């Protein structure tokens, strides 16, 4: 790996990600009943490979707002990767009901059984 990528680019990206993580945590502290910062933080965790933490945040988001389409879409993706097809389809259908059909389209296209 080149010096620029390892020492400059990755360092800057890590620092920027940490800043965004702290912003989302502060938002959750200010508005614990708002599902959006939980969803945002879960996306940052997914980028860092923290799938279990992301899953927990998304489940909290849909607990706070059962109709949060973005959270259901992300949950469908996580469950599909984990091979939990019933959960993937359940959340894909909930996302579709909220106006986000992408997960249903992907599961259908790749022949994931319900």
C-alpha positions in Angstrom: 0.0 0.0 0.0 1.4 3.4 -0.9 2.4 6.0 1.6 -0.3 8.4 0.4 -3.1 5.9 0.7 -2.1 4.5 4.1 -0.7 7.6 5.8 -2.8 10.4 4.3 -6.0 9.2 2.7 -6.9 6.5 5.2 -6.0 8.7 8.1 -8.2 11.5 6.8 -11.1 9.1 6.1 -10.9 7.6 9.6 -10.9 11.0 11.2 -13.9 12.1 9.1 -15.8 9.0 10.0 -15.1 9.4 13.7 -16.3 13.0 13.5 -19.6 11.8 11.9 -20.0 9.0 14.4 -19.7 11.6 17.3 -22.2 13.9 15.5 -24.7 11.1 15.3 -24.2 10.0 19.0 -24.7 13.6 20.0 -27.9 13.8 18.0 -29.1 10.6 19.7 -28.3 12.1 23.1 -30.4 15.2 22.2 -33.3 13.4 20.6 -33.3 9.8 21.8 -36.8 9.2 20.3 -35.7 10.2 16.8 -35.0 7.1 14.6 -32.9 9.0 12.0 -29.6 9.3 13.9 -29.8 5.6 14.8 -30.1 4.9 11.0 -27.3 7.3 10.1 -25.0 5.8 12.8 -25.8 2.3 11.6 -24.6 3.2 8.1 -21.3 4.5 9.5 -20.9 1.3 11.5 -21.6 -0.9 8.5 -18.9 0.9 6.6 -16.5 0.1 9.4 -17.5 -3.6 9.4 -19.4 -3.4 12.7 -22.4 -5.3 11.4 -23.8 -6.4 14.8 -23.7 -2.8 16.2 -25.4 -1.6 13.0 -28.1 -4.2 13.3 -28.9 -3.2 16.9 -29.1 0.5 15.9 -31.5 -0.3 13.0 -33.7 -2.4 15.2 -33.9 0.5 17.6 -34.8 2.8 14.7 -37.8 0.6 13.7 -38.8 0.2 17.3 -39.0 4.0 17.5 -40.7 4.3 14.1 -42.2 1.1 12.7 -42.7 2.7 9.3 -39.1 4.0 8.8 -38.4 2.8 5.3 -34.7 3.4 5.3 -34.2 1.3 8.4 -36.2 -1.5 7.0 -34.3 -1.3 3.7 -30.9 -1.6 5.5 -32.2 -4.4 7.7 -33.3 -6.3 4.6 -29.8 -5.9 3.2 -28.1 -7.1 6.5 -30.4 -10.1 6.9 -30.0 -11.1 3.2 -26.2 -11.1 3.6 -26.6 -13.2 6.8 -28.8 -15.7 4.9 -31.8 -15.0 7.1 -34.2 -14.9 4.2 -37.5 -14.7 6.2 -36.2 -11.6 8.0 -34.8 -10.1 4.8 -38.2 -10.5 3.1 -40.1 -9.2 6.1 -38.1 -6.0 6.2 -38.0 -5.7 2.4 -41.8 -5.8 2.3 -42.0 -3.1 5.1 -39.5 -0.9 3.2 -41.6 -1.4 0.0 -44.8 -0.4 2.0 -42.9 2.8 3.0 -42.2 3.6 -0.7 -38.7 2.0 -1.0 -39.1 -1.1 -3.3 -35.3 -1.6 -3.9 -34.9 -4.5 -1.4 -37.9 -6.4 -2.9 -36.5 -5.9 -6.4 -33.0 -7.1 -5.4 -34.3 -10.2 -3.5 -36.5 -11.1 -6.4 -33.8 -10.5 -9.0 -31.4 -12.8 -7.2 -34.0 -15.5 -6.5 -33.9 -15.2 -2.8 -36.8 -17.4 -1.6 -39.4 -16.1 0.8 
